């Protein structure tokens, strides 16, 4: 209600405090769909972005990993418009 949050690092993890591993948004312990619904319910209207991404193999591992995360976030936001 105070409007203090303006940037959400939308990432998922597996594990717990002091012992966790970064995962892709669709793989970790958090329910990312539910999390995004809560942001919508409280009227959050600012940036939702990936933070850290897991390491993958390939020609551009970081670029591909971030592209997946941005695509996942975009798909969830579009699905919430329904």
WOJO-V563678 format. One line per field, one symbol per residue. burial: b if it has 9 or more other ideal C-beta (glycine too) atoms within 8 Angstrom, else e. A space follows every 50 residues. Layout:
burial=???
This chain:
burial=eeeeeeebebbbbbeeeeebebbbbeebeeebeebbbebbeeeeeeebbb eebeeeeeeebeebbbebbbebbeebbeebee
